[in-house]
Amino acid sequence: MILIGTGGNLDSAFGTVPQTLEKAFELLEKRGVFIEKTSGWYRTAPVPVSDQPWYKNRVFSVRTEQEPRTLIKTLLDVEAELGRVRTVRNAARVLDLDLLAYNGEIIDEPPETIVPHPRMHLRAFVLYPLREIAPDWTHPVSGLSVSELIRRLPDGQEIFKE
């Protein structure tokens, strides 16, 4: 299963975060990345805690012939096309598209290609929507189920299903 996490906390030229993601889905499909399942939306506090607006997050699975490195480039290209400007780490954004997992593969080719995503197991905004679409998913490095990873989350991450 190929899993992508997404989120944003700023409107774009295409509208709200959900509207921007719908445009991203169109662009991904034109590039050979086909959406299979999507979680619902979750409203989440910024991590790390800051005075930024809260985020809207979701996770979706895709089908594609693209290899991980190419898929990551596709995700970055779509972000940029929809107005993502990278400034400082953890800055507010119109859209984030992160490759979380790729068919159980473990890839460690820093800085661009690290799969599974190196911080996904620490993020409520990834794990809760992930459990919604893949409740039996297991982290390929730790061997822990998504439910066990949720139980082990650090305190203080506010998350609400919309």
FENRA-V646215 format. One record per residue. RES is the residue in one letter. SS is DSSP state (@ for helix, = for strand, . for the rest). Layout:
# FENRA-V646215
res-><RES | RES>
ss-><SS | SS>
This chain:
# FENRA-V646215
res-><M | I | L | I | G | T | G | G | N | L | D | S | A | F | G | T | V | P | Q | T | L | E | K | A | F | E | L | L | E | K | R | G | V | F | I | E | K | T | S | G | W | Y | R | T | A | P | V | P | V | S | D | Q | P | W | Y | K | N | R | V | F | S | V | R | T | E | Q | E | P | R | T | L | I | K | T | L | L | D | V | E | A | E | L | G | R | V | R | T | V | R | N | A | A | R | V | L | D | L | D | L | L | A | Y | N | G | E | I | I | D | E | P | P | E | T | I | V | P | H | P | R | M | H | L | R | A | F | V | L | Y | P | L | R | E | I | A | P | D | W | T | H | P | V | S | G | L | S | V | S | E | L | I | R | R | L | P | D | G | Q | E | I | F | K | E>
ss-><. | = | = | = | = | = | = | = | . | . | . | = | . | . | = | . | @ | @ | @ | @ | @ | @ | @ | @ | @ | @ | @ | @ | @ | @ | . | . | = | = | = | = | = | = | . | . | . | = | = | = | . | . | . | . | . | . | . | . | . | . | = | = | = | = | = | = | = | = | = | = | . | . | . | @ | @ | @ | @ | @ | @ | @ | @ | @ | @ | @ | @ | @ | @ | . | . | . | . | . | . | . | . | . | . | . | . | . | . | = | = | = | = | = | = | = | . | . | . | . | = | = | = | . | . | . | = | = | = | . | . | . | . | @ | @ | @ | . | @ | @ | @ | @ | @ | @ | @ | @ | @ | @ | . | . | . | . | = | . | . | . | . | . | . | = | @ | @ | @ | @ | @ | @ | . | . | . | . | . | . | . | = | = | = | .>
